[in-house]
Amino acid sequence: MGQTSTERLRDYLAQLPPKAQALLMREFERAIERGEDTVVATFVLGVYPQPILNALDQLAARATISASR
């Protein structure tokens, strides 16, 4: 039996480098904050377990700090 689309998405996202994952998550979070169409963003954010989201947030914060220097 094949994977569901959610499982395929989870596998694809897991293959992305951590910095790419962090950037993607931050862009989805920004879209939600701006009140844009959030169906996809909410779905993708829901695919990640919370500990991974926390780690990605920390990585994104460090990248933002480094870029501002």
N, C-alpha and C positions, 0 to 999 in steps of 0.2 A: 504494500500500500504506500502511496506517495505522501509526501509531507503536505501539510496545510500551508496556505500562503503565509500565515503568521509564523510558522516554523521556518519557512524559507527566508522570510524577512529577518528573523532573529539570527539565523545562520549567516546571512549576508552582512548584517551589521556587526556581528562578532568578528568577521574577517577584516573589517576596516581597521587601519592603524588607530591607536588610542587618541591621537590628536584630531584625526578626522571625525571620530565618534564624538569627541567633545565639541568640536565646531558644529557638527550637525545638531546635537542636542541643544546647544546654546541658541542656534538660529531658530529652532522650533520653539524654545522658551520665549524668545523675543517676539515671534509671531503671535504667540498666545498673549503676551503682555500688551501688544499693540491692538489686540482685538481682531486680528485678521481671521480668515477662515481657518479654523483650528482642527478640523476633523482629522486630517492626516497627522498633524503634529501631535495631537492627543493620542492617536492610535500608536504612533511610533514610540512616544515616551512611555506608553503603557506596556510596550514589549520588553523594555529593560527593567530588570529587578532594581529595587531602590538602592542597594549597596553599589551597584554599578553606576547608577545615576549620580550618587554622591561622589564617587571617585572621578567621574567625568567632569562634574562641576568644579572639583578642586583643580583638575588639570587645566580646565578652561580658564580658571581664575589666575593660575600661574602664568599661562600663556599671555593673558591680557596684561598682567603686570610686566612681563618681560618685553612685550611689544611697546609698552608706553615709556620704556627707559631709553 
